Amino acid sequence: MKKMSPRNFFWSDGNAKMTKTAKLWEQRFGKAAKFVSFNIPQLQSKTGQRTCPYAGDCADICYASQGRMAFAAAKEARERNLAHINKLSEPRLVAQLVADIDRMRKTTHIRIHDSGDFFKRSYYRAWVKVAEECPDTVFYAYTKSIPMLDFDTHPENFRVIQSLGGKRDKDIDMERPHARIFASIAERKRARYTDGNESDIPAVLGYKKIGLVYHGVRGLTDKNLVQIRAMA
């Protein structure tokens, strides 16, 4: 048997939410699914490179700084991914991401960024091109990098959810898929947002209004509550 060459990047397939999403997907649609994610450092790298250029109040309660994602091994993997990205031209980045995806033959869905965001246009464009070259894989991402988005260039298998709580909320098109953080389930229900905590299925299917109730390991402060309720 031909030995598979190593991957160019670190990909995460141990995320509990994505594992649950895959199980629910199979139950709902009768098809096996495998979800993995690709990540870079949250907010900025250890060298000071900004990786979430449009982060706003969300930075104070970001999930990517808590729990298992704060473990040293996870943080180092994200740093390695970013360092390798920085060495590559846009065409080479596309080629190496596509090569990795080809090796992950059972993967059906890829979440771009549990941690980090589209930090420059060439990086965003690279992911759009990757989706074009991998039409059998569904790619999805929550993003606050609203100025970079060009929905008309997205292939059908590239789903973007605009995320409130950043510096460019005024530019969000509320008629397209978008997400808000809520302080409680009751508040989410009153606003009539679909539950985005249980699984990523609403994001994959392109639901317009996705609600994420805060469930980080750090409790919410009074300041955080004000910030969250202002993300409307």
PyMOL commands that set and color helices and strands:
alter all, ss='L'
color gray80, all
select helices_A, chain A and resi 16-29+57-61+63-65+67-70+72-86+90-103+121-133+146-148+151-153+169-171+185-191+201-205+222-229
alter helices_A, ss='H'
color red, helices_A
select strands_A, chain A and resi 11-12+35-38+109-112+138-143+158-163+178-182+194-195+209-213
alter strands_A, ss='S'
color yellow, strands_A
deselect
rebuild
show_as cartoon
